[in-house]
Amino acid sequence: MTGQELVEFSREAIVTFFKVGMPVMVIGLLVGVIISLFQALTQIQEQTLVYVPKVAAIFGSLLLLLPFMADALASYMTKIATRIAAGG
């Protein structure tokens, strides 16, 4: 394996990591900002108010995005397995 191939596999790994992780993290961030804005506007300073909506939103997004995430991971694993089967 040359250095260029190693860099390419590393780049694909990072892109796959972001494709799998970013949608859920962005949804969690958006829900957190919306709840924080709601708390600031209504002056409700309950710390536990953030957790239930955020957990529900992340769980729901995982249910909806799981096929996409699994497809991205399976496609990357197929590329790696093909490369290993080819002998390097």
PDB file of N, CA, C and O in Angstrom, chain B, residues numbered from 101:
ATOM      1  N   MET B 101       0.858  -1.175   0.000  1.00  0.00           N
ATOM      2  CA  MET B 101       0.000   0.000   0.000  1.00  0.00           C
ATOM      3  C   MET B 101       0.897   1.229   0.000  1.00  0.00           C
ATOM      4  O   MET B 101       1.780   1.378   0.845  1.00  0.00           O
ATOM      5  N   THR B 102       0.656   2.082  -0.943  1.00  0.00           N
ATOM      6  CA  THR B 102       1.449   3.304  -1.049  1.00  0.00           C
ATOM      7  C   THR B 102       0.907   4.366  -0.099  1.00  0.00           C
ATOM      8  O   THR B 102      -0.170   4.226   0.481  1.00  0.00           O
ATOM      9  N   GLY B 103       1.673   5.404   0.036  1.00  0.00           N
ATOM     10  CA  GLY B 103       1.247   6.504   0.901  1.00  0.00           C
ATOM     11  C   GLY B 103      -0.007   7.181   0.388  1.00  0.00           C
ATOM     12  O   GLY B 103      -0.863   7.597   1.168  1.00  0.00           O
ATOM     13  N   GLN B 104      -0.115   7.291  -0.942  1.00  0.00           N
ATOM     14  CA  GLN B 104      -1.303   7.915  -1.528  1.00  0.00           C
ATOM     15  C   GLN B 104      -2.559   7.097  -1.239  1.00  0.00           C
ATOM     16  O   GLN B 104      -3.610   7.667  -0.944  1.00  0.00           O
ATOM     17  N   GLU B 105      -2.466   5.777  -1.319  1.00  0.00           N
ATOM     18  CA  GLU B 105      -3.620   4.926  -1.018  1.00  0.00           C
ATOM     19  C   GLU B 105      -3.996   5.028   0.457  1.00  0.00           C
ATOM     20  O   GLU B 105      -5.177   5.042   0.804  1.00  0.00           O
ATOM     21  N   LEU B 106      -2.998   5.097   1.310  1.00  0.00           N
ATOM     22  CA  LEU B 106      -3.263   5.229   2.746  1.00  0.00           C
ATOM     23  C   LEU B 106      -3.970   6.551   3.047  1.00  0.00           C
ATOM     24  O   LEU B 106      -4.903   6.591   3.849  1.00  0.00           O
ATOM     25  N   VAL B 107      -3.528   7.620   2.408  1.00  0.00           N
ATOM     26  CA  VAL B 107      -4.167   8.916   2.589  1.00  0.00           C
ATOM     27  C   VAL B 107      -5.608   8.878   2.082  1.00  0.00           C
ATOM     28  O   VAL B 107      -6.506   9.445   2.704  1.00  0.00           O
ATOM     29  N   GLU B 108      -5.824   8.204   0.945  1.00  0.00           N
ATOM     30  CA  GLU B 108      -7.172   8.096   0.392  1.00  0.00           C
ATOM     31  C   GLU B 108      -8.112   7.322   1.328  1.00  0.00           C
ATOM     32  O   GLU B 108      -9.252   7.733   1.544  1.00  0.00           O
ATOM     33  N   PHE B 109      -7.630   6.202   1.880  1.00  0.00           N
ATOM     34  CA  PHE B 109      -8.455   5.439   2.829  1.00  0.00           C
ATOM     35  C   PHE B 109      -8.733   6.250   4.093  1.00  0.00           C
ATOM     36  O   PHE B 109      -9.835   6.197   4.638  1.00  0.00           O
ATOM     37  N   SER B 110      -7.742   6.993   4.552  1.00  0.00           N
ATOM     38  CA  SER B 110      -7.943   7.829   5.740  1.00  0.00           C
ATOM     39  C   SER B 110      -8.959   8.928   5.464  1.00  0.00           C
ATOM     40  O   SER B 110      -9.801   9.231   6.310  1.00  0.00           O
ATOM     41  N   ARG B 111      -8.880   9.522   4.280  1.00  0.00           N
ATOM     42  CA  ARG B 111      -9.829  10.568   3.911  1.00  0.00           C
ATOM     43  C   ARG B 111     -11.252   9.998   3.835  1.00  0.00           C
ATOM     44  O   ARG B 111     -12.202  10.623   4.306  1.00  0.00           O
ATOM     45  N   GLU B 112     -11.386   8.818   3.245  1.00  0.00           N
ATOM     46  CA  GLU B 112     -12.696   8.181   3.164  1.00  0.00           C
ATOM     47  C   GLU B 112     -13.228   7.830   4.558  1.00  0.00           C
ATOM     48  O   GLU B 112     -14.430   7.926   4.805  1.00  0.00           O
ATOM     49  N   ALA B 113     -12.338   7.426   5.463  1.00  0.00           N
ATOM     50  CA  ALA B 113     -12.763   7.112   6.829  1.00  0.00           C
ATOM     51  C   ALA B 113     -13.291   8.357   7.534  1.00  0.00           C
ATOM     52  O   ALA B 113     -14.302   8.294   8.234  1.00  0.00           O
ATOM     53  N   ILE B 114     -12.617   9.479   7.355  1.00  0.00           N
ATOM     54  CA  ILE B 114     -13.051  10.719   7.996  1.00  0.00           C
ATOM     55  C   ILE B 114     -14.371  11.191   7.401  1.00  0.00           C
ATOM     56  O   ILE B 114     -15.256  11.639   8.130  1.00  0.00           O
ATOM     57  N   VAL B 115     -14.511  11.094   6.079  1.00  0.00           N
ATOM     58  CA  VAL B 115     -15.761  11.496   5.429  1.00  0.00           C
ATOM     59  C   VAL B 115     -16.912  10.602   5.898  1.00  0.00           C
ATOM     60  O   VAL B 115     -18.011  11.090   6.160  1.00  0.00           O
ATOM     61  N   THR B 116     -16.660   9.302   6.004  1.00  0.00           N
ATOM     62  CA  THR B 116     -17.691   8.379   6.481  1.00  0.00           C
ATOM     63  C   THR B 116     -18.067   8.688   7.924  1.00  0.00           C
ATOM     64  O   THR B 116     -19.244   8.652   8.285  1.00  0.00           O
ATOM     65  N   PHE B 117     -17.078   8.989   8.742  1.00  0.00           N
ATOM     66  CA  PHE B 117     -17.331   9.363  10.138  1.00  0.00           C
ATOM     67  C   PHE B 117     -18.260  10.567  10.214  1.00  0.00           C
ATOM     68  O   PHE B 117     -19.206  10.573  11.002  1.00  0.00           O
ATOM     69  N   PHE B 118     -17.999  11.586   9.401  1.00  0.00           N
ATOM     70  CA  PHE B 118     -18.843  12.774   9.419  1.00  0.00           C
ATOM     71  C   PHE B 118     -20.214  12.503   8.827  1.00  0.00           C
ATOM     72  O   PHE B 118     -21.205  13.051   9.310  1.00  0.00           O
ATOM     73  N   LYS B 119     -20.302  11.669   7.790  1.00  0.00           N
ATOM     74  CA  LYS B 119     -21.600  11.333   7.211  1.00  0.00           C
ATOM     75  C   LYS B 119     -22.475  10.589   8.211  1.00  0.00           C
ATOM     76  O   LYS B 119     -23.695  10.750   8.206  1.00  0.00           O
ATOM     77  N   VAL B 120     -21.868   9.785   9.059  1.00  0.00           N
ATOM     78  CA  VAL B 120     -22.628   9.008  10.034  1.00  0.00           C
ATOM     79  C   VAL B 120     -22.952   9.844  11.270  1.00  0.00           C
ATOM     80  O   VAL B 120     -24.070   9.776  11.780  1.00  0.00           O
ATOM     81  N   GLY B 121     -22.012  10.614  11.750  1.00  0.00           N
ATOM     82  CA  GLY B 121     -22.196  11.303  13.022  1.00  0.00           C
ATOM     83  C   GLY B 121     -22.822  12.678  12.968  1.00  0.00           C
ATOM     84  O   GLY B 121     -23.536  13.074  13.890  1.00  0.00           O
ATOM     85  N   MET B 122     -22.563  13.409  11.901  1.00  0.00           N
ATOM     86  CA  MET B 122     -22.993  14.800  11.870  1.00  0.00           C
ATOM     87  C   MET B 122     -24.505  15.024  11.875  1.00  0.00           C
ATOM     88  O   MET B 122     -24.963  15.935  12.565  1.00  0.00           O
ATOM     89  N   PRO B 123     -25.306  14.244  11.145  1.00  0.00           N
ATOM     90  CA  PRO B 123     -26.749  14.540  11.191  1.00  0.00           C
ATOM     91  C   PRO B 123     -27.332  14.468  12.597  1.00  0.00           C
ATOM     92  O   PRO B 123     -28.137  15.317  12.978  1.00  0.00           O
ATOM     93  N   VAL B 124     -26.939  13.477  13.359  1.00  0.00           N
ATOM     94  CA  VAL B 124     -27.462  13.329  14.724  1.00  0.00           C
ATOM     95  C   VAL B 124     -26.941  14.452  15.612  1.00  0.00           C
ATOM     96  O   VAL B 124     -27.680  14.982  16.442  1.00  0.00           O
ATOM     97  N   MET B 125     -25.679  14.815  15.443  1.00  0.00           N
ATOM     98  CA  MET B 125     -25.109  15.880  16.271  1.00  0.00           C
ATOM     99  C   MET B 125     -25.737  17.230  15.936  1.00  0.00           C
ATOM    100  O   MET B 125     -25.966  18.044  16.831  1.00  0.00           O
ATOM    101  N   VAL B 126     -26.015  17.473  14.666  1.00  0.00           N
ATOM    102  CA  VAL B 126     -26.639  18.741  14.276  1.00  0.00           C
ATOM    103  C   VAL B 126     -28.061  18.818  14.825  1.00  0.00           C
ATOM    104  O   VAL B 126     -28.488  19.878  15.284  1.00  0.00           O
ATOM    105  N   ILE B 127     -28.792  17.718  14.784  1.00  0.00           N
ATOM    106  CA  ILE B 127     -30.151  17.713  15.341  1.00  0.00           C
ATOM    107  C   ILE B 127     -30.104  17.975  16.841  1.00  0.00           C
ATOM    108  O   ILE B 127     -30.912  18.747  17.358  1.00  0.00           O
ATOM    109  N   GLY B 128     -29.170  17.342  17.546  1.00  0.00           N
ATOM    110  CA  GLY B 128     -29.018  17.597  18.980  1.00  0.00           C
ATOM    111  C   GLY B 128     -28.666  19.049  19.262  1.00  0.00           C
ATOM    112  O   GLY B 128     -29.168  19.643  20.216  1.00  0.00           O
ATOM    113  N   LEU B 129     -27.799  19.620  18.429  1.00  0.00           N
ATOM    114  CA  LEU B 129     -27.417  21.017  18.594  1.00  0.00           C
ATOM    115  C   LEU B 129     -28.605  21.941  18.360  1.00  0.00           C
ATOM    116  O   LEU B 129     -28.838  22.866  19.139  1.00  0.00           O
ATOM    117  N   LEU B 130     -29.355  21.695  17.294  1.00  0.00           N
ATOM    118  CA  LEU B 130     -30.506  22.550  16.996  1.00  0.00           C
ATOM    119  C   LEU B 130     -31.570  22.476  18.085  1.00  0.00           C
ATOM    120  O   LEU B 130     -32.127  23.502  18.476  1.00  0.00           O
ATOM    121  N   VAL B 131     -31.854  21.284  18.573  1.00  0.00           N
ATOM    122  CA  VAL B 131     -32.840  21.148  19.652  1.00  0.00           C
ATOM    123  C   VAL B 131     -32.349  21.856  20.906  1.00  0.00           C
ATOM    124  O   VAL B 131     -33.130  22.515  21.592  1.00  0.00           O
ATOM    125  N   GLY B 132     -31.063  21.724  21.209  1.00  0.00           N
ATOM    126  CA  GLY B 132     -30.507  22.408  22.375  1.00  0.00           C
ATOM    127  C   GLY B 132     -30.598  23.919  22.264  1.00  0.00           C
ATOM    128  O   GLY B 132     -30.914  24.597  23.242  1.00  0.00           O
ATOM    129  N   VAL B 133     -30.322  24.453  21.079  1.00  0.00           N
ATOM    130  CA  VAL B 133     -30.405  25.903  20.876  1.00  0.00           C
ATOM    131  C   VAL B 133     -31.854  26.379  20.981  1.00  0.00           C
ATOM    132  O   VAL B 133     -32.136  27.415  21.583  1.00  0.00           O
ATOM    133  N   ILE B 134     -32.762  25.614  20.390  1.00  0.00           N
ATOM    134  CA  ILE B 134     -34.177  26.008  20.452  1.00  0.00           C
ATOM    135  C   ILE B 134     -34.678  25.992  21.895  1.00  0.00           C
ATOM    136  O   ILE B 134     -35.379  26.913  22.316  1.00  0.00           O
ATOM    137  N   ILE B 135     -34.330  24.964  22.650  1.00  0.00           N
ATOM    138  CA  ILE B 135     -34.757  24.898  24.058  1.00  0.00           C
ATOM    139  C   ILE B 135     -34.102  26.011  24.865  1.00  0.00           C
ATOM    140  O   ILE B 135     -34.752  26.613  25.719  1.00  0.00           O
ATOM    141  N   SER B 136     -32.837  26.292  24.612  1.00  0.00           N
ATOM    142  CA  SER B 136     -32.162  27.383  25.329  1.00  0.00           C
ATOM    143  C   SER B 136     -32.799  28.725  25.005  1.00  0.00           C
ATOM    144  O   SER B 136     -32.960  29.570  25.885  1.00  0.00           O
ATOM    145  N   LEU B 137     -33.162  28.921  23.741  1.00  0.00           N
ATOM    146  CA  LEU B 137     -33.835  30.157  23.356  1.00  0.00           C
ATOM    147  C   LEU B 137     -35.200  30.256  24.047  1.00  0.00           C
ATOM    148  O   LEU B 137     -35.580  31.323  24.529  1.00  0.00           O
ATOM    149  N   PHE B 138     -35.925  29.148  24.091  1.00  0.00           N
ATOM    150  CA  PHE B 138     -37.207  29.115  24.799  1.00  0.00           C
ATOM    151  C   PHE B 138     -37.026  29.450  26.278  1.00  0.00           C
ATOM    152  O   PHE B 138     -37.817  30.198  26.852  1.00  0.00           O
ATOM    153  N   GLN B 139     -35.980  28.894  26.892  1.00  0.00           N
ATOM    154  CA  GLN B 139     -35.725  29.176  28.308  1.00  0.00           C
ATOM    155  C   GLN B 139     -35.374  30.643  28.516  1.00  0.00           C
ATOM    156  O   GLN B 139     -35.802  31.252  29.497  1.00  0.00           O
ATOM    157  N   ALA B 140     -34.605  31.208  27.608  1.00  0.00           N
ATOM    158  CA  ALA B 140     -34.225  32.611  27.755  1.00  0.00           C
ATOM    159  C   ALA B 140     -35.426  33.536  27.556  1.00  0.00           C
ATOM    160  O   ALA B 140     -35.561  34.548  28.244  1.00  0.00           O
ATOM    161  N   LEU B 141     -36.288  33.180  26.615  1.00  0.00           N
ATOM    162  CA  LEU B 141     -37.448  34.033  26.355  1.00  0.00           C
ATOM    163  C   LEU B 141     -38.486  33.957  27.460  1.00  0.00           C
ATOM    164  O   LEU B 141     -39.132  34.959  27.767  1.00  0.00           O
ATOM    165  N   THR B 142     -38.659  32.792  28.062  1.00  0.00           N
ATOM    166  CA  THR B 142     -39.674  32.640  29.102  1.00  0.00           C
ATOM    167  C   THR B 142     -39.095  32.761  30.512  1.00  0.00           C
ATOM    168  O   THR B 142     -39.845  32.743  31.488  1.00  0.00           O
ATOM    169  N   GLN B 143     -37.816  32.879  30.627  1.00  0.00           N
ATOM    170  CA  GLN B 143     -37.097  32.970  31.892  1.00  0.00           C
ATOM    171  C   GLN B 143     -37.320  31.754  32.781  1.00  0.00           C
ATOM    172  O   GLN B 143     -37.303  31.856  34.007  1.00  0.00           O
ATOM    173  N   ILE B 144     -37.527  30.612  32.154  1.00  0.00           N
ATOM    174  CA  ILE B 144     -37.583  29.343  32.881  1.00  0.00           C
ATOM    175  C   ILE B 144     -36.153  28.829  32.960  1.00  0.00           C
ATOM    176  O   ILE B 144     -35.538  28.577  31.924  1.00  0.00           O
ATOM    177  N   GLN B 145     -35.622  28.671  34.135  1.00  0.00           N
ATOM    178  CA  GLN B 145     -34.229  28.269  34.288  1.00  0.00           C
ATOM    179  C   GLN B 145     -34.099  26.848  34.836  1.00  0.00           C
ATOM    180  O   GLN B 145     -33.233  26.572  35.666  1.00  0.00           O
ATOM    181  N   GLU B 146     -34.944  25.974  34.378  1.00  0.00           N
ATOM    182  CA  GLU B 146     -34.892  24.576  34.806  1.00  0.00           C
ATOM    183  C   GLU B 146     -33.832  23.850  33.975  1.00  0.00           C
ATOM    184  O   GLU B 146     -33.941  23.791  32.750  1.00  0.00           O
ATOM    185  N   GLN B 147     -32.824  23.307  34.621  1.00  0.00           N
ATOM    186  CA  GLN B 147     -31.715  22.667  33.920  1.00  0.00           C
ATOM    187  C   GLN B 147     -32.111  21.346  33.263  1.00  0.00           C
ATOM    188  O   GLN B 147     -31.550  20.967  32.234  1.00  0.00           O
ATOM    189  N   THR B 148     -33.068  20.652  33.853  1.00  0.00           N
ATOM    190  CA  THR B 148     -33.445  19.344  33.318  1.00  0.00           C
ATOM    191  C   THR B 148     -34.401  19.446  32.135  1.00  0.00           C
ATOM    192  O   THR B 148     -34.700  18.430  31.506  1.00  0.00           O
ATOM    193  N   LEU B 149     -34.884  20.635  31.819  1.00  0.00           N
ATOM    194  CA  LEU B 149     -35.809  20.825  30.709  1.00  0.00           C
ATOM    195  C   LEU B 149     -35.169  20.492  29.364  1.00  0.00           C
ATOM    196  O   LEU B 149     -35.874  20.123  28.425  1.00  0.00           O
ATOM    197  N   VAL B 150     -33.868  20.615  29.258  1.00  0.00           N
ATOM    198  CA  VAL B 150     -33.173  20.395  27.994  1.00  0.00           C
ATOM    199  C   VAL B 150     -33.086  18.917  27.662  1.00  0.00           C
ATOM    200  O   VAL B 150     -33.136  18.562  26.484  1.00  0.00           O
ATOM    201  N   TYR B 151     -32.961  18.052  28.636  1.00  0.00           N
ATOM    202  CA  TYR B 151     -32.607  16.660  28.386  1.00  0.00           C
ATOM    203  C   TYR B 151     -33.694  15.846  27.702  1.00  0.00           C
ATOM    204  O   TYR B 151     -33.402  15.101  26.767  1.00  0.00           O
ATOM    205  N   VAL B 152     -34.927  15.968  28.138  1.00  0.00           N
ATOM    206  CA  VAL B 152     -35.993  15.130  27.573  1.00  0.00           C
ATOM    207  C   VAL B 152     -36.230  15.426  26.091  1.00  0.00           C
ATOM    208  O   VAL B 152     -36.272  14.485  25.300  1.00  0.00           O
ATOM    209  N   PRO B 153     -36.387  16.689  25.676  1.00  0.00           N
ATOM    210  CA  PRO B 153     -36.566  16.931  24.239  1.00  0.00           C
ATOM    211  C   PRO B 153     -35.340  16.541  23.412  1.00  0.00           C
ATOM    212  O   PRO B 153     -35.469  16.039  22.296  1.00  0.00           O
ATOM    213  N   LYS B 154     -34.155  16.776  23.969  1.00  0.00           N
ATOM    214  CA  LYS B 154     -32.939  16.451  23.226  1.00  0.00           C
ATOM    215  C   LYS B 154     -32.792  14.942  23.058  1.00  0.00           C
ATOM    216  O   LYS B 154     -32.443  14.473  21.975  1.00  0.00           O
ATOM    217  N   VAL B 155     -33.053  14.185  24.108  1.00  0.00           N
ATOM    218  CA  VAL B 155     -32.973  12.725  24.015  1.00  0.00           C
ATOM    219  C   VAL B 155     -34.029  12.199  23.048  1.00  0.00           C
ATOM    220  O   VAL B 155     -33.749  11.304  22.251  1.00  0.00           O
ATOM    221  N   ALA B 156     -35.235  12.747  23.114  1.00  0.00           N
ATOM    222  CA  ALA B 156     -36.297  12.310  22.204  1.00  0.00           C
ATOM    223  C   ALA B 156     -35.956  12.636  20.756  1.00  0.00           C
ATOM    224  O   ALA B 156     -36.188  11.815  19.867  1.00  0.00           O
ATOM    225  N   ALA B 157     -35.410  13.819  20.508  1.00  0.00           N
ATOM    226  CA  ALA B 157     -35.049  14.210  19.141  1.00  0.00           C
ATOM    227  C   ALA B 157     -33.910  13.348  18.601  1.00  0.00           C
ATOM    228  O   ALA B 157     -33.938  12.935  17.442  1.00  0.00           O
ATOM    229  N   ILE B 158     -32.915  13.079  19.432  1.00  0.00           N
ATOM    230  CA  ILE B 158     -31.792  12.253  18.988  1.00  0.00           C
ATOM    231  C   ILE B 158     -32.249  10.821  18.749  1.00  0.00           C
ATOM    232  O   ILE B 158     -31.827  10.195  17.776  1.00  0.00           O
ATOM    233  N   PHE B 159     -33.095  10.298  19.610  1.00  0.00           N
ATOM    234  CA  PHE B 159     -33.611   8.944  19.417  1.00  0.00           C
ATOM    235  C   PHE B 159     -34.440   8.858  18.135  1.00  0.00           C
ATOM    236  O   PHE B 159     -34.297   7.910  17.363  1.00  0.00           O
ATOM    237  N   GLY B 160     -35.295   9.837  17.912  1.00  0.00           N
ATOM    238  CA  GLY B 160     -36.091   9.865  16.689  1.00  0.00           C
ATOM    239  C   GLY B 160     -35.238   9.991  15.443  1.00  0.00           C
ATOM    240  O   GLY B 160     -35.503   9.340  14.432  1.00  0.00           O
ATOM    241  N   SER B 161     -34.210  10.833  15.515  1.00  0.00           N
ATOM    242  CA  SER B 161     -33.328  10.980  14.355  1.00  0.00           C
ATOM    243  C   SER B 161     -32.534   9.705  14.101  1.00  0.00           C
ATOM    244  O   SER B 161     -32.262   9.366  12.949  1.00  0.00           O
ATOM    245  N   LEU B 162     -32.163   9.005  15.147  1.00  0.00           N
ATOM    246  CA  LEU B 162     -31.470   7.727  14.952  1.00  0.00           C
ATOM    247  C   LEU B 162     -32.382   6.710  14.285  1.00  0.00           C
ATOM    248  O   LEU B 162     -31.940   5.953  13.422  1.00  0.00           O
ATOM    249  N   LEU B 163     -33.645   6.687  14.675  1.00  0.00           N
ATOM    250  CA  LEU B 163     -34.583   5.773  14.026  1.00  0.00           C
ATOM    251  C   LEU B 163     -34.754   6.092  12.548  1.00  0.00           C
ATOM    252  O   LEU B 163     -34.822   5.187  11.717  1.00  0.00           O
ATOM    253  N   LEU B 164     -34.822   7.382  12.221  1.00  0.00           N
ATOM    254  CA  LEU B 164     -35.005   7.773  10.830  1.00  0.00           C
ATOM    255  C   LEU B 164     -33.734   7.644   9.999  1.00  0.00           C
ATOM    256  O   LEU B 164     -33.796   7.276   8.826  1.00  0.00           O
ATOM    257  N   LEU B 165     -32.598   7.938  10.589  1.00  0.00           N
ATOM    258  CA  LEU B 165     -31.342   7.983   9.835  1.00  0.00           C
ATOM    259  C   LEU B 165     -30.538   6.691   9.902  1.00  0.00           C
ATOM    260  O   LEU B 165     -29.495   6.586   9.256  1.00  0.00           O
ATOM    261  N   LEU B 166     -30.995   5.714  10.663  1.00  0.00           N
ATOM    262  CA  LEU B 166     -30.227   4.479  10.805  1.00  0.00           C
ATOM    263  C   LEU B 166     -29.977   3.764   9.477  1.00  0.00           C
ATOM    264  O   LEU B 166     -28.868   3.272   9.273  1.00  0.00           O
ATOM    265  N   PRO B 167     -30.946   3.679   8.566  1.00  0.00           N
ATOM    266  CA  PRO B 167     -30.639   3.028   7.283  1.00  0.00           C
ATOM    267  C   PRO B 167     -29.536   3.749   6.497  1.00  0.00           C
ATOM    268  O   PRO B 167     -28.666   3.105   5.910  1.00  0.00           O
ATOM    269  N   PHE B 168     -29.576   5.075   6.491  1.00  0.00           N
ATOM    270  CA  PHE B 168     -28.538   5.844   5.816  1.00  0.00           C
ATOM    271  C   PHE B 168     -27.175   5.621   6.467  1.00  0.00           C
ATOM    272  O   PHE B 168     -26.170   5.448   5.777  1.00  0.00           O
ATOM    273  N   MET B 169     -27.148   5.627   7.792  1.00  0.00           N
ATOM    274  CA  MET B 169     -25.890   5.444   8.515  1.00  0.00           C
ATOM    275  C   MET B 169     -25.329   4.046   8.275  1.00  0.00           C
ATOM    276  O   MET B 169     -24.128   3.885   8.056  1.00  0.00           O
ATOM    277  N   ALA B 170     -26.191   3.044   8.314  1.00  0.00           N
ATOM    278  CA  ALA B 170     -25.748   1.669   8.081  1.00  0.00           C
ATOM    279  C   ALA B 170     -25.247   1.494   6.655  1.00  0.00           C
ATOM    280  O   ALA B 170     -24.272   0.777   6.430  1.00  0.00           O
ATOM    281  N   ASP B 171     -25.896   2.135   5.690  1.00  0.00           N
ATOM    282  CA  ASP B 171     -25.463   2.047   4.296  1.00  0.00           C
ATOM    283  C   ASP B 171     -24.083   2.681   4.110  1.00  0.00           C
ATOM    284  O   ASP B 171     -23.234   2.133   3.407  1.00  0.00           O
ATOM    285  N   ALA B 172     -23.864   3.825   4.735  1.00  0.00           N
ATOM    286  CA  ALA B 172     -22.560   4.488   4.627  1.00  0.00           C
ATOM    287  C   ALA B 172     -21.460   3.626   5.240  1.00  0.00           C
ATOM    288  O   ALA B 172     -20.383   3.487   4.660  1.00  0.00           O
ATOM    289  N   LEU B 173     -21.724   3.049   6.404  1.00  0.00           N
ATOM    290  CA  LEU B 173     -20.727   2.196   7.048  1.00  0.00           C
ATOM    291  C   LEU B 173     -20.501   0.901   6.266  1.00  0.00           C
ATOM    292  O   LEU B 173     -19.366   0.438   6.150  1.00  0.00           O
ATOM    293  N   ALA B 174     -21.572   0.315   5.731  1.00  0.00           N
ATOM    294  CA  ALA B 174     -21.432  -0.925   4.965  1.00  0.00           C
ATOM    295  C   ALA B 174     -20.661  -0.685   3.679  1.00  0.00           C
ATOM    296  O   ALA B 174     -19.851  -1.521   3.279  1.00  0.00           O
ATOM    297  N   SER B 175     -20.897   0.431   3.033  1.00  0.00           N
ATOM    298  CA  SER B 175     -20.170   0.722   1.802  1.00  0.00           C
ATOM    299  C   SER B 175     -18.684   0.936   2.082  1.00  0.00           C
ATOM    300  O   SER B 175     -17.840   0.484   1.307  1.00  0.00           O
ATOM    301  N   TYR B 176     -18.357   1.612   3.169  1.00  0.00           N
ATOM    302  CA  TYR B 176     -16.938   1.794   3.512  1.00  0.00           C
ATOM    303  C   TYR B 176     -16.296   0.457   3.879  1.00  0.00           C
ATOM    304  O   TYR B 176     -15.159   0.186   3.496  1.00  0.00           O
ATOM    305  N   MET B 177     -17.018  -0.367   4.613  1.00  0.00           N
ATOM    306  CA  MET B 177     -16.480  -1.681   4.996  1.00  0.00           C
ATOM    307  C   MET B 177     -16.297  -2.567   3.773  1.00  0.00           C
ATOM    308  O   MET B 177     -15.340  -3.339   3.708  1.00  0.00           O
ATOM    309  N   THR B 178     -17.197  -2.468   2.804  1.00  0.00           N
ATOM    310  CA  THR B 178     -17.056  -3.247   1.570  1.00  0.00           C
ATOM    311  C   THR B 178     -15.791  -2.843   0.819  1.00  0.00           C
ATOM    312  O   THR B 178     -15.078  -3.697   0.292  1.00  0.00           O
ATOM    313  N   LYS B 179     -15.516  -1.547   0.772  1.00  0.00           N
ATOM    314  CA  LYS B 179     -14.285  -1.079   0.121  1.00  0.00           C
ATOM    315  C   LYS B 179     -13.049  -1.625   0.825  1.00  0.00           C
ATOM    316  O   LYS B 179     -12.093  -2.053   0.178  1.00  0.00           O
ATOM    317  N   ILE B 180     -13.076  -1.607   2.146  1.00  0.00           N
ATOM    318  CA  ILE B 180     -11.931  -2.114   2.909  1.00  0.00           C
ATOM    319  C   ILE B 180     -11.793  -3.621   2.716  1.00  0.00           C
ATOM    320  O   ILE B 180     -10.689  -4.117   2.496  1.00  0.00           O
ATOM    321  N   ALA B 181     -12.908  -4.357   2.798  1.00  0.00           N
ATOM    322  CA  ALA B 181     -12.855  -5.817   2.636  1.00  0.00           C
ATOM    323  C   ALA B 181     -12.380  -6.195   1.240  1.00  0.00           C
ATOM    324  O   ALA B 181     -11.624  -7.155   1.092  1.00  0.00           O
ATOM    325  N   THR B 182     -12.803  -5.470   0.220  1.00  0.00           N
ATOM    326  CA  THR B 182     -12.352  -5.723  -1.140  1.00  0.00           C
ATOM    327  C   THR B 182     -10.849  -5.518  -1.248  1.00  0.00           C
ATOM    328  O   THR B 182     -10.141  -6.296  -1.887  1.00  0.00           O
ATOM    329  N   ARG B 183     -10.387  -4.474  -0.622  1.00  0.00           N
ATOM    330  CA  ARG B 183      -8.942  -4.176  -0.651  1.00  0.00           C
ATOM    331  C   ARG B 183      -8.154  -5.270   0.082  1.00  0.00           C
ATOM    332  O   ARG B 183      -7.088  -5.676  -0.383  1.00  0.00           O
ATOM    333  N   ILE B 184      -8.664  -5.744   1.211  1.00  0.00           N
ATOM    334  CA  ILE B 184      -7.979  -6.803   1.962  1.00  0.00           C
ATOM    335  C   ILE B 184      -7.989  -8.101   1.161  1.00  0.00           C
ATOM    336  O   ILE B 184      -6.981  -8.806   1.106  1.00  0.00           O
ATOM    337  N   ALA B 185      -9.128  -8.420   0.537  1.00  0.00           N
ATOM    338  CA  ALA B 185      -9.232  -9.654  -0.237  1.00  0.00           C
ATOM    339  C   ALA B 185      -8.323  -9.631  -1.460  1.00  0.00           C
ATOM    340  O   ALA B 185      -7.857 -10.674  -1.918  1.00  0.00           O
ATOM    341  N   ALA B 186      -8.075  -8.428  -1.985  1.00  0.00           N
ATOM    342  CA  ALA B 186      -7.203  -8.302  -3.150  1.00  0.00           C
ATOM    343  C   ALA B 186      -5.731  -8.458  -2.780  1.00  0.00           C
ATOM    344  O   ALA B 186      -4.875  -8.555  -3.660  1.00  0.00           O
ATOM    345  N   GLY B 187      -5.445  -8.482  -1.518  1.00  0.00           N
ATOM    346  CA  GLY B 187      -4.071  -8.712  -1.076  1.00  0.00           C
ATOM    347  C   GLY B 187      -3.301  -7.449  -0.723  1.00  0.00           C
ATOM    348  O   GLY B 187      -2.080  -7.397  -0.873  1.00  0.00           O
ATOM    349  N   GLY B 188      -3.997  -6.459  -0.265  1.00  0.00           N
ATOM    350  CA  GLY B 188      -3.277  -5.281   0.189  1.00  0.00           C
ATOM    351  C   GLY B 188      -3.738  -4.105  -0.509  1.00  0.00           C
ATOM    352  O   GLY B 188      -3.244  -3.006  -0.259  1.00  0.00           O
TER     353      GLY B 188
END
